[in-house]
Amino acid sequence: MSLSSLQSVNGPIRVPGPLIENGQARNAHDLTKAIRTGDLDGAKQAYKNIVKDAPEGATWPKDSAFAELGKALAKGDIAGAKTILVDAVKAARGVTTQPAPAAETQGGDAATTAAGGSVGTNLNLVA
């Protein structure tokens, strides 16, 4: 069955041929699937395939997420590889991994400080 002939509720789904036939897209899919499922050997193989099939002259910075991913896989750190992958996807989608800025407080800090905490770290509820 051809992917370009899949049907949806609204009619056929048209997938461009080059997207289906792109080996690097398949390699990237295999890499993300292997990392997501915890398959270290599969992830290592998919990573090697991406490097092997890269266009001639392709490079990436040594501190890039892709390079860090390779280092994590080489160490056998599938959990680290998953974290790197998730962060890279979030960054590509424009989702920040930075913590939210602290909210400004007005007065009332004495109760939190008196309880031994610092402003913004404790939530005191009175029922």
DSSP file with accessible surface (Angstrom, degrees, kcal/mol):
  #  RESIDUE AA STRUCTURE BP1 BP2  ACC     N-H-->O    O-->H-N    N-H-->O    O-->H-N    TCO  KAPPA ALPHA  PHI   PSI    X-CA   Y-CA   Z-CA
    1    1 A M              0   0  190      0, 0.0     2,-0.3     0, 0.0     5,-0.1   0.000 360.0 360.0 360.0 131.6    0.0    0.0    0.0
    2    2 A S    >   -     0   0   59      1,-0.1     3,-1.4     3,-0.1     4,-0.0  -0.604 360.0-138.3 -83.3 137.2    1.4    3.4   -1.0
    3    3 A L  G >  S+     0   0   88     -2,-0.3     3,-1.4     1,-0.3    -1,-0.1   0.813 102.4  64.5 -62.4 -29.9    1.5    6.1    1.6
    4    4 A S  G 3  S+     0   0   47      1,-0.3    -1,-0.3    10,-0.1    11,-0.1   0.613  99.1  54.1 -72.6  -6.6    0.3    8.6   -0.9
    5    5 A S  G <  S+     0   0   58     -3,-1.4    -1,-0.3     9,-0.1    -2,-0.2   0.256  75.2 132.5-110.6  13.6   -3.0    6.8   -1.3
    6    6 A L    <   -     0   0   55     -3,-1.4     7,-3.1     7,-0.4     2,-0.3  -0.333  48.7-136.3 -62.6 148.0   -4.0    6.8    2.4
    7    7 A Q  E     -A   12   0A 135      5,-0.3     2,-0.3     7,-0.0    -1,-0.1  -0.794  20.0-174.6-107.9 146.3   -7.6    7.8    3.1
    8    8 A S  E >   -A   11   0A  49      3,-2.0     3,-1.6    -2,-0.3     5,-0.0  -0.785  45.7 -94.2-125.2 177.2   -8.8   10.2    5.7
    9    9 A V  T 3  S+     0   0  148      1,-0.3    -1,-0.0    -2,-0.3    -2,-0.0   0.872 127.3  46.9 -59.8 -35.1  -12.3   11.2    6.8
   10   10 A N  T 3  S-     0   0  160      1,-0.3    -1,-0.3    -3,-0.0    -3,-0.0   0.313 127.8 -82.3 -91.8   8.2  -12.0   14.3    4.5
   11   11 A G  E <  S-A    8   0A  19     -3,-1.6    -3,-2.0     2,-0.0    -1,-0.3  -0.730  78.5 -12.3 121.1-172.2  -10.7   12.3    1.5
   12   12 A P  E     -A    7   0A  56      0, 0.0     2,-0.6     0, 0.0    -5,-0.3  -0.308  58.4-130.7 -67.0 145.5   -7.3   11.1    0.4
   13   13 A I        -     0   0   75     -7,-3.1     2,-0.6   -10,-0.1    -7,-0.4  -0.872  20.6-150.7 -93.8 121.0   -4.2   12.2    2.1
   14   14 A R        -     0   0  194     -2,-0.6   -10,-0.1    -9,-0.1    -9,-0.1  -0.850  14.1-175.2 -98.0 117.2   -1.6   13.4   -0.4
   15   15 A V        -     0   0   38     -2,-0.6     5,-0.1   -11,-0.1   -11,-0.0  -0.960  31.0-114.9-111.5 124.7    2.0   13.0    0.6
   16   16 A P    >>  -     0   0   83      0, 0.0     4,-1.4     0, 0.0     3,-0.6  -0.308  21.9-126.1 -59.3 139.3    4.6   14.3   -1.7
   17   17 A G  H 3> S+     0   0   32      1,-0.2     4,-2.5     2,-0.2     3,-0.3   0.901 105.8  55.3 -53.4 -48.6    6.8   11.6   -3.2
   18   18 A P  H 3> S+     0   0   99      0, 0.0     4,-1.1     0, 0.0    -1,-0.2   0.861 104.7  55.2 -60.0 -30.5   10.2   13.1   -2.2
   19   19 A L  H <4 S+     0   0  101     -3,-0.6     3,-0.3     2,-0.2    -2,-0.2   0.924 111.3  43.9 -66.7 -41.3    9.0   13.2    1.4
   20   20 A I  H  < S+     0   0   62     -4,-1.4    -1,-0.2    -3,-0.3    -3,-0.1   0.912 117.9  44.0 -68.4 -41.2    8.2    9.5    1.4
   21   21 A E  H  < S+     0   0  158     -4,-2.5     2,-0.6     4,-0.1    -1,-0.2   0.554  82.2 116.6 -85.2  -7.5   11.4    8.5   -0.4
   22   22 A N     X  -     0   0   77     -4,-1.1     4,-1.7    -3,-0.3     3,-0.2  -0.493  50.2-161.3 -68.2 112.1   13.7   10.8    1.6
   23   23 A G  H  > S+     0   0   38     -2,-0.6     4,-2.7     1,-0.2    -1,-0.2   0.847  88.9  56.0 -63.0 -35.5   16.1    8.4    3.4
   24   24 A Q  H  > S+     0   0   50      2,-0.2     4,-2.7     1,-0.2    -1,-0.2   0.875 104.3  52.9 -67.7 -35.1   17.1   11.1    5.9
   25   25 A A  H  > S+     0   0   39     -3,-0.2     4,-2.4     2,-0.2    -1,-0.2   0.919 111.1  47.3 -63.3 -41.1   13.4   11.6    6.9
   26   26 A R  H  X S+     0   0  130     -4,-1.7     4,-2.8     2,-0.2    -2,-0.2   0.922 112.1  50.2 -64.8 -43.5   13.2    7.8    7.5
   27   27 A N  H  X S+     0   0   12     -4,-2.7     4,-2.5     2,-0.2    -2,-0.2   0.919 111.3  48.3 -61.4 -43.4   16.5    7.9    9.5
   28   28 A A  H  X S+     0   0   44     -4,-2.7     4,-2.6     2,-0.2     5,-0.2   0.909 112.1  49.4 -64.4 -41.0   15.2   10.8   11.7
   29   29 A H  H  X S+     0   0   83     -4,-2.4     4,-2.6     1,-0.2     5,-0.2   0.933 111.7  48.7 -61.8 -45.6   11.9    8.9   12.2
   30   30 A D  H  X S+     0   0   57     -4,-2.8     4,-2.5     2,-0.2    -2,-0.2   0.894 111.4  50.9 -62.0 -39.5   13.8    5.8   13.2
   31   31 A L  H  X S+     0   0    8     -4,-2.5     4,-2.5     2,-0.2     5,-0.2   0.952 112.7  43.9 -64.1 -49.6   16.0    7.8   15.6
   32   32 A T  H  X S+     0   0   44     -4,-2.6     4,-2.7     1,-0.2    -2,-0.2   0.910 114.7  49.9 -65.4 -38.0   13.2    9.5   17.4
   33   33 A K  H  X S+     0   0  106     -4,-2.6     4,-2.2    -5,-0.2     6,-0.2   0.928 111.6  48.3 -65.2 -44.1   11.2    6.2   17.6
   34   34 A A  H  X>S+     0   0    6     -4,-2.5     5,-2.6    -5,-0.2     4,-0.7   0.920 114.5  45.4 -63.7 -42.8   14.2    4.3   19.0
   35   35 A I  H ><5S+     0   0    2     -4,-2.5     3,-1.0     3,-0.2    -2,-0.2   0.939 112.1  51.8 -66.2 -44.0   14.9    7.0   21.6
   36   36 A R  H 3<5S+     0   0  143     -4,-2.7    -1,-0.2     1,-0.3    -2,-0.2   0.873 115.3  41.7 -60.1 -36.9   11.2    7.3   22.5
   37   37 A T  H 3<5S-     0   0   92     -4,-2.2    -1,-0.3    -5,-0.2    -2,-0.2   0.468 114.8-113.2 -92.3  -2.4   10.9    3.5   23.1
   38   38 A G  T <<5 +     0   0   43     -3,-1.0     2,-1.3    -4,-0.7    -3,-0.2   0.685  62.6 151.3  81.5  18.5   14.3    3.2   24.8
   39   39 A D     >< +     0   0   77     -5,-2.6     4,-2.4    -6,-0.2    -1,-0.2  -0.667  18.1 178.7 -87.4  90.4   16.0    1.2   22.1
   40   40 A L  H  > S+     0   0   44     -2,-1.3     4,-2.7     1,-0.2     5,-0.2   0.922  78.8  48.1 -61.7 -46.6   19.6    2.2   22.5
   41   41 A D  H  > S+     0   0  123      1,-0.2     4,-2.3     2,-0.2    -1,-0.2   0.911 113.2  48.1 -62.6 -42.1   21.0    0.0   19.7
   42   42 A G  H  > S+     0   0   23      2,-0.2     4,-2.5     1,-0.2    -1,-0.2   0.896 111.8  50.0 -64.3 -39.0   18.3    1.1   17.3
   43   43 A A  H  X S+     0   0    0     -4,-2.4     4,-2.6     2,-0.2    -2,-0.2   0.922 110.2  50.0 -66.1 -42.5   19.0    4.8   18.2
   44   44 A K  H  X S+     0   0   65     -4,-2.7     4,-2.5     2,-0.2    -2,-0.2   0.921 112.6  47.4 -61.4 -43.3   22.7    4.3   17.7
   45   45 A Q  H  X S+     0   0   99     -4,-2.3     4,-2.4     2,-0.2    -2,-0.2   0.923 112.4  48.3 -65.6 -43.9   22.1    2.7   14.3
   46   46 A A  H  X S+     0   0    3     -4,-2.5     4,-2.2     2,-0.2    -1,-0.2   0.914 111.4  50.8 -63.8 -39.9   19.7    5.4   13.2
   47   47 A Y  H  X S+     0   0   34     -4,-2.6     4,-2.3     1,-0.2    -2,-0.2   0.937 110.4  49.5 -62.1 -45.8   22.2    8.1   14.3
   48   48 A K  H  X S+     0   0  127     -4,-2.5     4,-3.0     1,-0.2    -1,-0.2   0.893 109.5  52.5 -60.3 -39.5   25.0    6.4   12.3
   49   49 A N  H  X S+     0   0   34     -4,-2.4     4,-2.7     2,-0.2    -1,-0.2   0.889 107.5  51.3 -64.6 -39.6   22.7    6.3    9.3
   50   50 A I  H  < S+     0   0   23     -4,-2.2     4,-0.4     2,-0.2    -2,-0.2   0.941 114.1  43.6 -62.4 -45.0   22.0   10.0    9.5
   51   51 A V  H >< S+     0   0   61     -4,-2.3     3,-1.0     1,-0.2    -2,-0.2   0.943 115.8  48.0 -65.1 -45.0   25.7   10.8    9.7
   52   52 A K  H 3< S+     0   0  145     -4,-3.0    -2,-0.2     1,-0.2    -1,-0.2   0.888 116.4  42.7 -64.3 -39.1   26.5    8.3    6.9
   53   53 A D  T 3< S+     0   0   73     -4,-2.7    -1,-0.2    -5,-0.2    -2,-0.2   0.356  84.9 126.2 -93.1   7.1   23.7    9.6    4.6
   54   54 A A  S <  S-     0   0   29     -3,-1.0     3,-0.1    -4,-0.4    -3,-0.1  -0.288  73.5 -91.8 -64.0 148.1   24.3   13.3    5.3
   55   55 A P    >   -     0   0   94      0, 0.0     3,-2.3     0, 0.0    -1,-0.1  -0.266  56.0 -84.7 -58.1 148.1   24.9   15.4    2.2
   56   56 A E  T 3  S+     0   0  202      1,-0.3     3,-0.1    -3,-0.1    -3,-0.0  -0.285 117.1  17.6 -56.8 132.4   28.5   15.8    1.2
   57   57 A G  T 3  S+     0   0   70      1,-0.3    -1,-0.3    -3,-0.1     2,-0.1   0.434  87.3 149.0  85.5  -1.0   30.1   18.6    3.1
   58   58 A A    <   +     0   0   49     -3,-2.3     2,-0.3    -4,-0.0    -1,-0.3  -0.425  18.2 169.9 -68.2 136.8   27.4   18.7    5.8
   59   59 A T        -     0   0  127     -2,-0.1    -3,-0.0    -3,-0.1    -1,-0.0  -0.932  18.9-161.8-138.8 165.6   28.7   19.8    9.2
   60   60 A W        -     0   0   90     -2,-0.3     4,-0.0     4,-0.0    -2,-0.0  -0.988  36.4 -91.4-146.6 149.8   27.2   20.7   12.6
   61   61 A P    >   -     0   0   82      0, 0.0     3,-1.9     0, 0.0     6,-0.4  -0.270  32.7-122.5 -60.4 146.7   28.7   22.6   15.5
   62   62 A K  T 3  S+     0   0  182      1,-0.3     0, 0.0     5,-0.1     0, 0.0   0.760 113.4  48.1 -62.1 -24.7   30.4   20.4   18.2
   63   63 A D  T 3  S+     0   0  128      4,-0.1    -1,-0.3     5,-0.0     2,-0.0   0.236  87.1 121.8-101.3  15.5   28.1   21.8   20.8
   64   64 A S  S <> S-     0   0   24     -3,-1.9     4,-2.7     1,-0.1     5,-0.2  -0.273  77.4-111.1 -73.2 162.7   24.9   21.4   18.8
   65   65 A A  H  > S+     0   0   49      1,-0.2     4,-2.5     2,-0.2     5,-0.2   0.891 119.6  54.3 -60.3 -37.1   22.0   19.3   20.0
   66   66 A F  H  > S+     0   0   51      2,-0.2     4,-2.1     1,-0.2    -1,-0.2   0.923 109.7  45.9 -65.9 -42.3   22.7   16.7   17.3
   67   67 A A  H  > S+     0   0   11     -6,-0.4     4,-2.1     2,-0.2    -2,-0.2   0.919 113.4  49.9 -65.0 -42.0   26.3   16.4   18.5
   68   68 A E  H  X S+     0   0   74     -4,-2.7     4,-2.4     1,-0.2    -2,-0.2   0.875 107.9  54.4 -63.8 -36.3   25.2   16.2   22.1
   69   69 A L  H  X S+     0   0    8     -4,-2.5     4,-2.5    -5,-0.2    -1,-0.2   0.930 107.5  49.8 -61.9 -44.9   22.7   13.5   21.1
   70   70 A G  H  X S+     0   0   11     -4,-2.1     4,-2.5     1,-0.2    -2,-0.2   0.898 110.1  50.7 -61.5 -40.0   25.5   11.4   19.5
   71   71 A K  H  X S+     0   0  100     -4,-2.1     4,-1.8     2,-0.2    -1,-0.2   0.913 110.1  49.4 -64.6 -42.9   27.7   11.8   22.7
   72   72 A A  H  <>S+     0   0    6     -4,-2.4     5,-2.7     1,-0.2     4,-0.4   0.925 112.5  47.5 -62.8 -43.5   24.8   10.6   24.9
   73   73 A L  H ><5S+     0   0    4     -4,-2.5     3,-1.3     1,-0.2    -2,-0.2   0.904 108.5  54.6 -64.6 -40.4   24.1    7.6   22.7
   74   74 A A  H 3<5S+     0   0   78     -4,-2.5    -1,-0.2     1,-0.3    -2,-0.2   0.855 109.4  48.4 -62.5 -33.2   27.8    6.7   22.6
   75   75 A K  T 3<5S-     0   0  165     -4,-1.8    -1,-0.3    -5,-0.2    -2,-0.2   0.509 117.7-114.8 -81.4  -7.9   27.8    6.7   26.4
   76   76 A G  T < 5 +     0   0   33     -3,-1.3     2,-1.4    -4,-0.4    -3,-0.2   0.670  67.9 145.1  81.8  18.4   24.7    4.5   26.4
   77   77 A D     >< +     0   0   68     -5,-2.7     4,-2.2    -6,-0.2    -1,-0.2  -0.623  12.8 163.8 -93.8  80.7   22.7    7.3   28.1
   78   78 A I  H  > S+     0   0   42     -2,-1.4     4,-2.4     1,-0.2    -1,-0.2   0.870  76.5  54.3 -68.4 -33.2   19.3    6.8   26.5
   79   79 A A  H  > S+     0   0   65      2,-0.2     4,-2.1    -3,-0.2    -1,-0.2   0.924 110.1  46.7 -66.7 -41.7   17.6    8.9   29.1
   80   80 A G  H  > S+     0   0   16      2,-0.2     4,-2.5     1,-0.2    -2,-0.2   0.891 111.0  52.4 -64.5 -39.7   20.0   11.8   28.4
   81   81 A A  H  X S+     0   0    0     -4,-2.2     4,-2.6     1,-0.2    -2,-0.2   0.906 108.2  51.4 -63.0 -39.3   19.4   11.3   24.7
   82   82 A K  H  X S+     0   0   98     -4,-2.4     4,-2.8     2,-0.2     5,-0.2   0.921 109.8  49.2 -64.6 -42.2   15.6   11.5   25.2
   83   83 A T  H  X S+     0   0   81     -4,-2.1     4,-2.6     2,-0.2     5,-0.2   0.925 111.8  48.7 -62.6 -44.3   16.0   14.8   27.2
   84   84 A I  H  X S+     0   0   38     -4,-2.5     4,-2.4     1,-0.2    -2,-0.2   0.927 112.9  48.2 -61.6 -44.4   18.2   16.3   24.4
   85   85 A L  H  X S+     0   0   33     -4,-2.6     4,-2.5     2,-0.2     5,-0.2   0.936 112.0  48.2 -63.1 -46.6   15.7   15.2   21.8
   86   86 A V  H  X S+     0   0   61     -4,-2.8     4,-2.6     1,-0.2    -2,-0.2   0.932 113.2  47.9 -61.2 -45.2   12.7   16.7   23.7
   87   87 A D  H  X S+     0   0   67     -4,-2.6     4,-2.5    -5,-0.2    -1,-0.2   0.897 111.5  50.6 -63.5 -39.3   14.6   20.0   24.3
   88   88 A A  H  X S+     0   0   38     -4,-2.4     4,-2.4    -5,-0.2    -2,-0.2   0.911 111.1  48.0 -65.9 -40.7   15.6   20.2   20.6
   89   89 A V  H  X S+     0   0   53     -4,-2.5     4,-1.9     2,-0.2     6,-0.2   0.928 112.0  49.6 -65.8 -43.2   12.0   19.6   19.4
   90   90 A K  H  <>S+     0   0   86     -4,-2.6     5,-3.2    -5,-0.2     4,-0.4   0.921 111.6  48.9 -60.7 -43.8   10.7   22.2   21.9
   91   91 A A  H ><5S+     0   0   71     -4,-2.5     3,-1.1     1,-0.2    -1,-0.2   0.909 109.9  51.4 -63.2 -40.5   13.3   24.7   20.7
   92   92 A A  H 3<5S+     0   0   91     -4,-2.4    -1,-0.2     1,-0.3    -2,-0.2   0.843 111.7  47.7 -65.7 -31.5   12.4   24.0   17.0
   93   93 A R  T 3<5S-     0   0  197     -4,-1.9    -1,-0.3    -5,-0.2    -2,-0.2   0.431 119.8-110.6 -87.2  -3.0    8.7   24.6   17.8
   94   94 A G  T < 5S+     0   0   68     -3,-1.1     2,-0.6    -4,-0.4    -3,-0.2   0.651  71.0 141.7  83.1  14.8    9.5   27.8   19.7
   95   95 A V      < -     0   0   78     -5,-3.2    -1,-0.3    -6,-0.2     2,-0.2  -0.802  46.8-133.6 -90.8 126.0    8.7   26.4   23.1
   96   96 A T        -     0   0   98     -2,-0.6    -5,-0.0     1,-0.1    -1,-0.0  -0.487  17.4-163.0 -82.3 147.6   11.1   27.6   25.7
   97   97 A T        +     0   0   77     -2,-0.2    -1,-0.1     2,-0.1     3,-0.1   0.270  59.6 112.3-105.3   6.8   12.7   25.4   28.3
   98   98 A Q  S    S-     0   0  136      1,-0.1    -2,-0.1     3,-0.0     2,-0.0  -0.528  77.9-103.1 -77.6 145.6   13.6   28.5   30.4
   99   99 A P        -     0   0  111      0, 0.0    -1,-0.1     0, 0.0     3,-0.1  -0.341  42.1 -98.4 -66.1 151.8   11.9   28.8   33.7
  100  100 A A        -     0   0   88      1,-0.1     3,-0.1    -3,-0.1    -3,-0.0  -0.391  47.1 -97.6 -66.7 145.0    9.1   31.3   33.9
  101  101 A P        -     0   0  123      0, 0.0    -1,-0.1     0, 0.0     2,-0.1  -0.339  46.2 -97.2 -63.8 148.2   10.1   34.7   35.4
  102  102 A A        -     0   0   98      1,-0.1     2,-0.2    -3,-0.1    18,-0.0  -0.380  40.3-113.2 -66.5 141.6    9.3   35.1   39.1
  103  103 A A        -     0   0   90     -3,-0.1     2,-0.2     1,-0.1    -1,-0.1  -0.504  30.0-113.0 -74.4 144.1    6.1   37.0   39.9
  104  104 A E        -     0   0  188     -2,-0.2     2,-0.3     1,-0.0    -1,-0.1  -0.573  33.5-150.4 -75.8 138.3    6.5   40.3   41.5
  105  105 A T        -     0   0   72     -2,-0.2     2,-0.5    14,-0.0     3,-0.1  -0.830   6.9-151.5-111.8 154.4    5.1   40.4   45.1
  106  106 A Q        -     0   0  189     -2,-0.3    -2,-0.0     1,-0.2     0, 0.0  -0.971  57.4 -51.6-125.3 114.1    3.6   43.3   47.0
  107  107 A G  S    S+     0   0   56     -2,-0.5    -1,-0.2     1,-0.1     0, 0.0   0.061  99.8  91.6  53.9-169.2    3.9   43.2   50.8
  108  108 A G     >  +     0   0   69      1,-0.1     4,-0.6    -3,-0.1     3,-0.4   0.576  51.3 120.7  65.9   6.6    2.8   40.1   52.7
  109  109 A D  H  >  +     0   0   58      1,-0.2     4,-2.5     2,-0.2     5,-0.3   0.744  55.6  75.4 -73.9 -21.0    6.3   38.7   52.5
  110  110 A A  H  > S+     0   0   76      1,-0.2     4,-3.1     2,-0.2     5,-0.2   0.887  90.5  53.9 -62.4 -39.0    6.6   38.5   56.3
  111  111 A A  H  > S+     0   0   67     -3,-0.4     4,-1.3     2,-0.2    -1,-0.2   0.924 112.8  42.8 -63.5 -43.3    4.4   35.4   56.6
  112  112 A T  H  <>S+     0   0   25     -4,-0.6     5,-1.7     2,-0.2     3,-0.2   0.939 117.0  46.4 -68.7 -45.0    6.4   33.4   54.2
  113  113 A T  H ><5S+     0   0   80     -4,-2.5     3,-1.9     1,-0.2    -2,-0.2   0.918 110.0  54.1 -65.1 -39.8    9.8   34.6   55.6
  114  114 A A  H 3<5S+     0   0   89     -4,-3.1    -1,-0.2     1,-0.3    -2,-0.2   0.821 100.6  61.2 -64.5 -27.6    8.6   33.9   59.1
  115  115 A A  T 3<5S-     0   0   65     -4,-1.3    -1,-0.3    -5,-0.2    -2,-0.2   0.454 124.5-103.1 -79.1   0.5    7.7   30.4   58.2
  116  116 A G  T < 5S+     0   0   71     -3,-1.9    -3,-0.2     1,-0.3    -2,-0.1   0.487  88.5 102.6  95.1   1.4   11.4   29.8   57.3
  117  117 A G      < -     0   0   21     -5,-1.7     2,-0.3     1,-0.0    -1,-0.3  -0.325  68.3-111.8-102.8-171.8   11.0   30.0   53.5
  118  118 A S    >>  -     0   0   65     -2,-0.1     3,-2.1    -3,-0.1     4,-0.6  -0.880  46.9 -76.8-120.4 160.0   11.8   32.7   51.0
  119  119 A V  T 34 S+     0   0   58     -2,-0.3   -10,-0.1     1,-0.3    -1,-0.0  -0.267 116.9  15.4 -57.2 129.7    9.4   34.7   48.9
  120  120 A G  T 34 S+     0   0   73      2,-0.3    -1,-0.3   -18,-0.0   -17,-0.1   0.393 107.1  84.0  91.1  -3.8    8.1   32.7   46.0
  121  121 A T  T <4 S+     0   0   87     -3,-2.1     2,-0.4     1,-0.1    -2,-0.1   0.655  84.7  51.3-105.7 -16.2    9.1   29.2   47.3
  122  122 A N     <  -     0   0   72     -4,-0.6     2,-0.5     2,-0.0    -2,-0.3  -0.921  59.5-155.4-122.2 149.7    6.2   28.4   49.6
  123  123 A L        -     0   0  144     -2,-0.4     2,-0.6    -3,-0.1     0, 0.0  -0.977  13.4-165.7-122.7 113.5    2.5   28.4   49.2
  124  124 A N        -     0   0   93     -2,-0.5     2,-0.4     2,-0.0   -12,-0.0  -0.905   6.1-170.3-103.2 122.6    0.6   28.7   52.4
  125  125 A L        -     0   0  147     -2,-0.6     2,-0.5     2,-0.0    -2,-0.0  -0.902   9.7-158.5-114.3 139.0   -3.1   27.9   52.3
  126  126 A V              0   0  147     -2,-0.4    -2,-0.0     0, 0.0     0, 0.0  -0.968 360.0 360.0-115.2 124.7   -5.6   28.6   55.1
  127  127 A A              0   0  148     -2,-0.5    -2,-0.0     0, 0.0     0, 0.0  -0.572 360.0 360.0 -93.6 360.0   -8.7   26.5   55.0
